Amino acid sequence: MDRLAAMAVFRRVVELGSFAGAARDLNLSNAATSKHVAALEAHLGAQLLHRTTRRLALTETGQAVYERCVRVLDDVGDLEAAVGQMEAQPRGRLRVNAPMSFGLSDLGPVLPRFLDRYPEITVDLVMNDRVVDLVEEGFDVGVRIRSELGDTSMIGRRIGGVLPVVCASPDYLARRGTPQVPEDLMHHDCLQYSLSATGDEWIFRNDSGEERRVRPKGRLTANNGDVLRSSAVGGLGIWRTPDFLAELDVAAGRLVPIDLGGFRLAGHSIYVIYPPGRHLSPKVRAFVDFLVETVGARCRSRGAP
């Protein structure tokens, strides 16, 4: 027996004073209406209504049950309305995980706009460069930069692209010369990102599809892009980096992009990912759409698709 349904039918029978009236109001058959009330009486083990050919009357127990049913059904209605309102309006705490450097360069500048647009959302942003299990660590969404989504246990939406840049400071190039082709990197000090998907191998391709693979050497390996950025600006070596980390230094002349004879590193995509579920909460949907709008525009401004 569906107890709430039986209680709702019983309530309408009492309020309309007849089974037939309740049946019409609820779009049920007379038999179904009677069955609901009978099932409620059987479940409670008490007679709720005195039935005569002319009218219905509540028993003493029926009156008490009716009053309690009204309160319960109204409370359920209030609960459903409250949940519906929460589901319609983005609100609540949103836990976000993102790579450190990307969080500083691209997420940080746009978050004030997001929070201004959705004043009932609070954001808990955790930035690190290690692989994080969103479900295990309680995150609502994560930002990932990779060649393909990979983790099929997550739902992902592409929000923009990243173009890798090979660059160095003017001082370094003046001292050591400018490499002309990928193989020349073997004679230079190169800065390595220890969490790179390709390890210490740099893979280049030209427009004809020709591939060159090199394993440059250097004196510094780090798991953080900002450390490598400051080292590159300081003249320590040649740096392979995502465009969003180098753009300000390139624009200011602190770093110079290097053309390696038309050979380029493969680009990557930026994904926002979240655990699968039947219903996507409004706060997550709002954040995903916002990143597509804002971060996607920043990527296009850098020339990334």
HUJO-V997818 format. One line per field, one symbol per residue. psi: psi as a letter, one per 20 degrees, with the letter a starting at -180 (. if undefined). burial: I if it has 24 or more other C-alpha atoms within 12 Angstrom, else O. A space follows every 10 residues. Layout:
psi->???
burial->???
This chain:
psi->pogggghggg ghgghijqhg ghgghjlrqh ghghhgghhg gghikqphqp prhhrqpqrg hhgggghhgg gghhgggggh ggghghhhpp rapopppqqg ghgghhgghi hhhghhhnij pqpnpoprjr ppogghjkqg qqpqorhrgf oiiqpqppia rpoqpprrqh gghhhirpqh rhhhhijrpq ppoijqhjcj ppoqqahijp qppqnqrrip pqjphhghgh hghijhappo qqhhhighhg hijhqpqpol kjpqqqrrqp qpqqqqqhpp qhhggggghg hggghghggh hijq.
burial->OOOIIIIIII IIIIOOIIII IIIOOOOOOO OOIIOIIIII IOOOOOOIIO OOOOOOIIOO OIOOIIOOIO OOIOOOOOOO OOOOOOOOOI IOIIIIIIII IIIOIIIIOI IOOIIOOIOO IOIOIIIOIO OIOIOOOOII IIIIIIOOIO OOOOIIIIII IIIIIIIIII OIIOOOOIIO IIOIIOOIII IIIOOIOOOI IIIIOOOOOO OIIIIIIIOI IIOIIIIIII IIIOIIIIII IIIIIIIOII OOOIIIIIOO OOIIIIIIII IIIIIOOOOO IIIIIIIIOI IIOIIIOIIO OIOIO
